[in-house]
Amino acid sequence: MPNRLSVAWRRFRGDFEGLYRPPLRRRTTYGSVRHVLDVCESLGVVHPRDLTCGLVSRFSSRDLSGATIKGQLGYLRLVCSYAHFCGLLLRSPFDFRRDWSRRDVVPCEEAAVRRHYSAVEIGRVLELASAEAAVGAWSAGRLEALCWLFALTGLRRAEGLGLRCEDLDLVGRAVYVRCNRRRGLKTHAASAPVPLAEVLVPVLERWVRRAGCEWLFPGVRLVGPWTGGRCGSRAGDALRQLGERAGVSGVHFSGLRHSWATHAEGLWCLSEPQIQRVLRHTSVRTSRDWYRHPDLLNLRAAVGPIDFPRAFLGVCDGGA
């Protein structure tokens, strides 16, 4: 891809990055700008005129959380506006549609990506993980602990895979998410203790005794966290394959986080501030608008006991 980039794009990118390079802006902002430009190039942009509506649609279709897509679209809007200002783009695609963060711009084939799983589906995945771990294989025990931890805490992928054993406080029923030499955090608010459900503690206790490494989820060589590997042997691959064996398609880390938020409201009846604090979002609105989804099974269970007194109905019928 780099060899195909036009001179106009290279010059445009250099000028645009210069507007955000420290000390003019914070390093985190500069890093976000560079990341968005890299994504543009990976999606086929080789000239500023390629900043089209189709690019924005593909940009929005990636398998990321809605909040992340919305934040990155803000930087993409600036890229398009600057290209228009420089005369390299006839019109910004954001002039056509203001709210590209809405999910109805996702192509049909991508719209099928599941954002959350029902409580029954997650239960099947966890049950199968425990059954396979009971056979005694080390890798199966690792997958069981990983699956249970993500499903019952709502941790982000990098947060969970980058945990060390010392980050667990099983007595205090908490896991401490914090920066370390192999893993940074998405936001400052992400560095905080996350409570552990009682049912999760024995699963983690069994695994910690077998891990054999300072990292909670080490790779097979026990020299670092399970953050890489060959295609088919990565943590995300193992999680997806476990879901397929349990009859649940498309299981991924982001979906488990969305599922936790959804069931925290509809199944466990946690309040909005409690959900926000466990997920460590900067505002209640992020948890409410992007991570909680309608779940028919939860709604059916909630309205199941609803009824009216028969005597009351009889009085009303008689009066009519």
KOLDREN-485120 format. One record per residue (C-alpha): residue in three letters; x, y, z. Coordinates in steps of 0.05 Angstrom, whole numbers, padded with zeros to 5 digits, always signed. Layout:
BEGIN
AlaXYZ
...
END
This chain:
BEGIN
Met+00000+00000+00000
Pro+00053+00053+00017
Asn+00083+00049-00054
Arg+00014+00065-00085
Leu+00003+00128-00044
Ser+00002+00190-00088
Val+00046+00250-00077
Ala-00016+00292-00063
Trp-00037+00245-00006
Arg+00032+00242+00024
Arg+00038+00318+00024
Phe-00033+00326+00050
Arg-00022+00275+00106
Gly+00043+00308+00127
Asp+00010+00377+00131
Phe-00050+00351+00169
Glu-00008+00312+00219
Gly+00034+00375+00230
Leu-00028+00410+00257
Tyr-00034+00358+00312
Arg+00039+00343+00327
Pro+00061+00357+00399
Pro+00068+00406+00431
Leu+00011+00437+00391
Arg-00035+00381+00414
Arg-00030+00324+00464
Arg+00006+00260+00445
Thr-00057+00219+00452
Thr-00093+00265+00403
Tyr-00035+00261+00354
Gly-00035+00185+00360
Ser-00110+00183+00346
Val-00102+00226+00284
Arg-00047+00182+00257
His-00088+00119+00271
Val-00148+00147+00231
Leu-00102+00164+00173
Asp-00073+00094+00175
Val-00143+00064+00174
Cys-00160+00108+00113
Glu-00100+00080+00076
Ser-00118+00008+00096
Leu-00187+00021+00067
Gly-00159+00041-00001
Val-00146+00116+00004
Val-00087+00135-00041
His-00109+00207-00058
Pro-00150+00260-00021
Arg-00205+00252-00073
Asp-00216+00181-00045
Leu-00247+00212+00018
Thr-00317+00194-00005
Cys-00383+00171+00025
Gly-00363+00100+00009
Leu-00301+00108+00051
Val-00341+00134+00110
Ser-00389+00076+00104
Arg-00332+00025+00104
Phe-00299+00063+00161
Ser-00364+00056+00202
Ser-00372-00018+00185
Arg-00311-00042+00224
Asp-00323-00090+00282
Leu-00313-00038+00337
Ser-00358-00010+00391
Gly-00404+00047+00371
Ala-00370+00095+00418
Thr-00301+00080+00387
Ile-00329+00088+00316
Lys-00362+00154+00335
Gly-00298+00182+00365
Gln-00256+00162+00304
Leu-00308+00191+00257
Gly-00297+00258+00290
Tyr-00224+00257+00268
Leu-00244+00232+00198
Arg-00291+00291+00192
Leu-00233+00338+00206
Val-00191+00302+00153
Cys-00246+00311+00101
Ser-00258+00383+00120
Tyr-00184+00400+00115
Ala-00180+00366+00046
His-00239+00408+00023
Phe-00207+00471+00052
Cys-00142+00456+00013
Gly-00181+00448-00052
Leu-00164+00374-00057
Leu-00235+00350-00046
Leu-00296+00379-00081
Arg-00342+00366-00023
Ser-00336+00333+00045
Pro-00378+00270+00052
Phe-00401+00295+00119
Asp-00437+00353+00085
Phe-00483+00300+00055
Arg-00497+00264+00120
Arg-00482+00293+00188
Asp-00491+00232+00232
Trp-00448+00177+00202
Ser-00443+00143+00270
Arg-00513+00115+00262
Arg-00513+00041+00251
Asp-00560+00042+00190
Val-00501+00062+00146
Val-00470-00007+00157
Pro-00474-00052+00096
Cys-00523-00109+00100
Glu-00469-00163+00105
Glu-00436-00126+00163
Ala-00501-00109+00199
Ala-00507-00182+00218
Val-00448-00176+00265
Arg-00477-00190+00334
Arg-00468-00139+00388
His-00492-00182+00446
Tyr-00513-00253+00463
Ser-00572-00278+00504
Ala-00562-00303+00575
Val-00579-00374+00551
Glu-00526-00371+00497
Ile-00472-00346+00544
Gly-00492-00400+00594
Arg-00481-00454+00540
Val-00412-00426+00523
Leu-00391-00424+00596
Glu-00418-00493+00610
Leu-00380-00523+00551
Ala-00316-00486+00571
Ser-00320-00517+00641
Ala-00335-00586+00614
Glu-00275-00584+00568
Ala-00230-00557+00624
Ala-00251-00614+00669
Val-00215-00662+00622
Gly-00150-00632+00648
Ala-00116-00598+00588
Trp-00078-00535+00606
Ser-00103-00497+00545
Ala-00175-00516+00561
Gly-00167-00490+00632
Arg-00139-00425+00605
Leu-00197-00417+00558
Glu-00247-00431+00613
Ala-00218-00378+00659
Leu-00214-00328+00602
Cys-00285-00340+00579
Trp-00315-00335+00649
Leu-00275-00273+00666
Phe-00296-00234+00604
Ala-00368-00256+00608
Leu-00376-00237+00681
Thr-00336-00173+00684
Gly-00345-00139+00617
Leu-00270-00125+00610
Arg-00242-00098+00545
Arg-00200-00147+00505
Ala-00133-00114+00519
Glu-00149-00104+00592
Gly-00165-00178+00605
Leu-00109-00208+00563
Gly-00058-00161+00594
Leu-00074-00179+00667
Arg-00021-00208+00713
Cys-00037-00257+00769
Glu-00019-00204+00820
Asp-00076-00161+00792
Leu-00126-00210+00821
Asp-00151-00201+00892
Leu-00194-00263+00902
Val-00203-00249+00976
Gly-00227-00179+00963
Arg-00267-00203+00902
Ala-00236-00154+00853
Val-00189-00150+00793
Tyr-00146-00088+00786
Val-00140-00061+00716
Arg-00077-00020+00710
Cys-00021-00004+00661
Asn+00039-00051+00656
Arg+00099-00060+00611
Arg+00060-00100+00559
Arg-00006-00064+00558
Gly-00032+00007+00560
Leu-00104+00028+00575
Lys-00156+00062+00532
Thr-00171+00119+00581
His-00148+00145+00648
Ala-00214+00122+00678
Ala-00201+00051+00655
Ser-00149+00042+00711
Ala-00194+00019+00767
Pro-00215-00043+00806
Val-00270-00085+00776
Pro-00313-00127+00823
Leu-00317-00203+00814
Ala-00380-00243+00819
Glu-00379-00298+00871
Val-00390-00352+00818
Leu-00327-00329+00782
Val-00279-00336+00841
Pro-00272-00412+00843
Val-00259-00414+00768
Leu-00202-00364+00775
Glu-00175-00399+00836
Arg-00168-00464+00798
Trp-00134-00430+00740
Val-00084-00387+00779
Arg-00056-00451+00810
Arg-00043-00478+00740
Ala-00023-00416+00701
Gly+00051-00424+00715
Cys+00068-00353+00695
Glu+00064-00281+00721
Trp+00012-00267+00667
Leu-00059-00290+00682
Phe-00069-00314+00610
Pro+00000-00331+00584
Gly+00020-00357+00516
Val+00040-00430+00508
Arg+00113-00413+00519
Leu+00097-00378+00586
Val+00139-00317+00568
Gly+00085-00265+00557
Pro+00010-00253+00554
Trp-00035-00288+00503
Thr-00039-00227+00458
Gly-00012-00257+00393
Gly+00000-00323+00358
Arg-00013-00355+00291
Cys-00079-00347+00256
Gly-00127-00396+00288
Ser-00089-00400+00354
Arg-00101-00329+00380
Ala-00146-00316+00440
Gly-00201-00288+00396
Asp-00198-00349+00351
Ala-00203-00396+00410
Leu-00263-00358+00437
Arg-00299-00359+00370
Gln-00286-00433+00361
Leu-00312-00448+00431
Gly-00375-00410+00414
Glu-00384-00450+00350
Arg-00376-00516+00388
Ala-00430-00491+00436
Gly-00476-00472+00379
Val-00467-00397+00387
Ser-00438-00364+00325
Gly-00394-00302+00324
Val-00371-00299+00396
His-00320-00244+00406
Phe-00293-00201+00464
Ser-00331-00138+00446
Gly-00396-00179+00444
Leu-00384-00205+00514
Arg-00374-00133+00539
His-00438-00111+00506
Ser-00474-00172+00534
Trp-00451-00156+00605
Ala-00479-00086+00599
Thr-00544-00111+00569
His-00556-00165+00622
Ala-00533-00120+00679
Glu-00594-00077+00664
Gly-00646-00128+00642
Leu-00626-00190+00682
Trp-00587-00167+00743
Cys-00623-00100+00753
Leu-00560-00058+00764
Ser-00569+00017+00763
Glu-00541+00061+00708
Pro-00485+00089+00753
Gln-00466+00018+00774
Ile-00461-00005+00702
Gln-00420+00056+00683
Arg-00371+00045+00741
Val-00360-00029+00726
Leu-00349-00015+00652
Arg-00309+00047+00671
His-00340+00093+00619
Thr-00331+00168+00627
Ser-00406+00180+00626
Val-00471+00142+00638
Arg-00493+00160+00568
Thr-00438+00118+00536
Ser-00461+00056+00573
Arg-00534+00070+00559
Asp-00531+00090+00486
Trp-00477+00043+00459
Tyr-00471-00019+00504
Arg-00541-00037+00527
His-00587-00071+00476
Pro-00659-00096+00477
Asp-00660-00169+00497
Leu-00726-00205+00485
Leu-00713-00261+00534
Asn-00699-00212+00590
Leu-00760-00171+00573
Arg-00804-00233+00572
Ala-00778-00254+00640
Ala-00792-00185+00667
Val-00864-00180+00642
Gly-00879-00254+00658
Pro-00910-00241+00727
Ile-00952-00182+00702
Asp-01027-00194+00713
Phe-01089-00158+00736
Pro-01134-00179+00794
Arg-01191-00222+00767
Ala-01240-00191+00815
Phe-01223-00122+00788
Leu-01234-00146+00717
Gly-01300-00176+00736
Val-01325-00111+00767
Cys-01304-00072+00705
Asp-01338-00123+00658
Gly-01401-00120+00699
Gly-01403-00045+00700
Ala-01397-00043+00625
END
